[in-house]
C-alpha cells in the first residue's frame, strides 16, 4: 500500500503529494469541500496547515483523507514545482 511521505498545499485547494513509491501526484480537494467535516478546509489558512502523519495527509481538528483515496484520486505530475506553505499564502 502506498503511504504519504510529503505534502505541499498548493493554490486552488490542491495538494502536491509524494508517496513512498517516489511518485509525486496532485490531489484536488475541491470535490470534498462541501462534504461533511471537510467543509472546514474552505478556510485557506486551515487548508495550508496540511501535514503528514500516520502515512497520510492530516490537518488540525482531526481531519485526514485515507492514503488509498489520495493515491487513486490523484494524477501524476512529472516535474513538480515545490512551493512552501508560505508561498501558498501569498
SULVEN-V955104 format. One record per helix or strand of 2 or more residues. SS is the DSSP state (a for helix, b for strand). FROM is the first residue (numbers start at 1). LEN is the number of residues. If there is no record, write none. Layout:
ss=SS from=FROM len=LEN
ss=SS from=FROM len=LEN
//
This chain:
ss=b from=4 len=7
ss=b from=14 len=6
ss=b from=24 len=5
ss=a from=30 len=3
ss=a from=36 len=7
ss=a from=44 len=4
ss=b from=51 len=3
ss=b from=56 len=4
ss=b from=63 len=3
ss=a from=67 len=6
ss=b from=75 len=2
ss=a from=85 len=4
//
